[in-house]
Amino acid sequence: KIFLLTTRHNQMNTNILMENIARKNLQEGHFKDLEWLIRKSGKEISRGLVGTREHLKNTSNSSNPIYRIYSMTKPLISFAALRTVEMQKLQLYDRVDNFIDGFGDCRILEENGCLKKSFQPMTIEHLLTHRAGLSYGFNRNCYVGQMYAKDCLINNSQLTLKDFVNRIAEYPLAFEPGTQWRYSLSIDVLAYILQLVFDDDLENILAALVTEPLEMEDTKYFVPKTEVNRIMPIYGEPNLDKVTDEKSLNTELQKASLDDFYPHDKERYRARGGHGLFSTASDYSKFAEMLLDGKDPNGK
């Protein structure tokens, strides 16, 4: 949900307005908890958290809860890729099959079920802009997405990033790269390419290029044992392939079990480019503000 505020409100009025909006959404059953953080010109305008908060009672840092941020992982990975381009370790028009052999002989699945050879090579720029010909299982109108969902591709959380991306390469493309836009697993492929370029694990790459310079201390692929009580629960459909189903949209909010798909412990997680990170409103605001001027908190 997006709420528009005019600049005529002072801080006290803005806090009251936002809390009223938040509580109305809770009463209507859209959320169990709702946190907001509004900043302008480097200053905090309004901040709050309303809801049940039962799970935060036993933690001393209940004012800064940790979230599974799902696809908001993508902007951080994409920014890391752009920094890699700046470092001249990667180019926007590099071919993906220069890094991953499985994308070297792509076939496109047509509406009639036939496969045709792709003539346009997939590039880094296509991955960044979701024009690579890939899809998601919840793209119900996409034949390739339907194949992903049938095979529960996104739920293969036990696979390493390398194995996950190689599995993606086994499927046909949904369209010729560069000719359409479709929200997709492309940032997972991009993340694996970053691992190959730096010959390092994705979490180390992300820390060096994004989270450490921005002092995003709570943004990781796992949560330290001492901070587990700060994790906000998820309510709703736990299977990403089903989130666009009509049944999922109309179901009452139920607490979801994510121990297998989105584990928080360091021993079990598998890094991904399209989802997987944990973060906080405070941390993500640092990233958002950096996008305005390209500078870290110290002005560098």
C-alpha positions, 0 to 999 in steps of 0.5 A: 500500500502507498500512502501520499502525504502533503508537506503541510503536516508537521511531525506530530500531525503526521504521526497521528495521521499515519497511526490512524491509517495503520490502525484502520488497515489492521482493523480491516484485516489487511495486516497483523502489524504495520511499521512505517518510516518516513524521511525527507532531506535526511530527517525523520518525519514520522515513524511507528509500529502498531499491531499485536507485537506479542512476539516482540515482548521478550526482546529489548530491541522491539522498536527495530524489528527484523523482517524477511524482505523477500523481493526487496532483496533484488534492489540490493543485488542489482546495485551490487551488480552496477557497482561491479560494472563501475569496477569494470569487472562486468559489462551491461552487454556481456552475454550470460552464456559467457558465464553460465554454459546452460544459457548458451543454447536457449529455446523459446516455448511458443503458445502452441507448445513448440520450441524455437531457437533463440537468436538473441543472446541473453545479457546482463542488462536483460537480467537487470531489467527483467527482459531476459525471457525468464519467469516466476511460478506465480505468473499464471498466464505464462507457460514457462511460469506454469512449468516452474510452478508444476516443478516447485522450482522456487521451493528448492531451497536446499539447492546452492545458488549455483545448482538453483541457477543451473536448474533454471537454465534447463527450462525454455525461455518465455520470450526472446530476450530483450523483447518483453518485460516479465518479473522473473528469477533473473536477479538470481541468475545475476547473483550467481554471476557475481559469485563467479566474477568475484570468486566469493560467496554472495553474502560476502560480496553484498557485504563488501559492496553494499551493506557494510559501506552503508552500515546496514548491520541487520541486513543479512541472509541469516539472523544471529541467535541473539537477535532471533526474537526480533524477527517479525512473523509472516502471515498468509500464503507461504508458497510463493507460487500460490500468492496470486491465486484467488484463494490466497488473496481471499484467505484470512491472515494465518501465520505461515511456517517458513522454517524450510523455505526461508530459514533464519539460521546461519547453518541452513540458509541458501543465498538467493538474488531474488529473495532471502535477505533479512532487514529492518526499516532503519537499514533499508532507509539507509539504502533508499537514501543512498539511491538519492545521492549515491553516498554512504552515511559519511558522505563518501 
